[in-house]
């Protein structure tokens, strides 16, 4: 198991510190970004834009609270801007940050279209700045367990892989950028990037794909169900599914191969722990609850079937931020590539 100190020890010997700014301090800023930027010794969380309610200094007294995002863009000391605004504003805010000479970390979905993404790539190259994609679910404990099982070869030749991300929300939510027919709205652009990035990170670009959308809640203006079937070489069929009307969630990860099957629920604990106020240095952080193990069932050459509980590795998002730091300080490659994101967007937008 990897512990927090291991990540901290990764910091480059140059001791370069990068100042970071958040464009918002709602749930994502408070839970998914600020704790990790504050913990990593290579970053200094300098400022957050808070247009109305001022909360960041309750958690981080040293952090400046700006009234408008333009103050983040215009702060010459800020090196990295986190674009954690509504989906339909990602392109606009990313472009503005790059034009102000900032590196950017952009939440999913990166943009609504591949054309917007390519334009931002060209702009970043022209101003000599880096774009980082916030695909944190690559560092979930449950997905780590799936990757470990695939790498072990214990399933034999993979035949079928199914990833799900379900919720039960049968009413129209209050967030306009998710529920109104704006650019990158709807469930497909909300949870699709998570599922597709996990699949692409393991299997690469599919040979082909087929997508189905559903509009099931009363008065919905956006999709609240999707299923995407992706075809890969060697007759591997991969499916990703998400629905907002699942009362009894199904297994999040189901893998079948010639020698066995692996079934795992979505059990990463980081989001719940952070919402509950747990600190990153708590020894329980990122560890799944007991009883959350995946079930591996294999059959040997004699036809004997055995079942085994597979505990997950530690889940921790700090390595994502360390990968950003290493790229900025040493040029080390960032694991979520432009090609990964373009493949994802091609599937989302078609």
Secondary structure, 3 states (H helix, E strand, C coil): CCCHHHHHCCCCCCCCCEEEEECCCCHHHHHHHHHHHHHCCCEEEEEEECCCCCCHHHHCCCCEEECCHHHHHHCCCCCEEEECCCHHHHHHHHHHHHHCCCEEEEECCCCCCHHHHHHHHHHHHHHCCCEEEECHHHHCHHHHHHHHHHHHCCCCCEEEEEEECCCECCCCCCCHHHHCCCCCCHHHHHHHHHHHHHHHHHHCCCCEEEEEEECCCCCCCCCCEEEEEEEECCCEEEEEEEECECCCCCCCEEEEECCEEEEECCCCCHHHHHHCCCCCCCCCCCCCCCCCCEEEEEECCCCCEEEEEECCCCCCCHHHHHHHHHHHHHCCCCCCCHHHHHHHHHHHHC
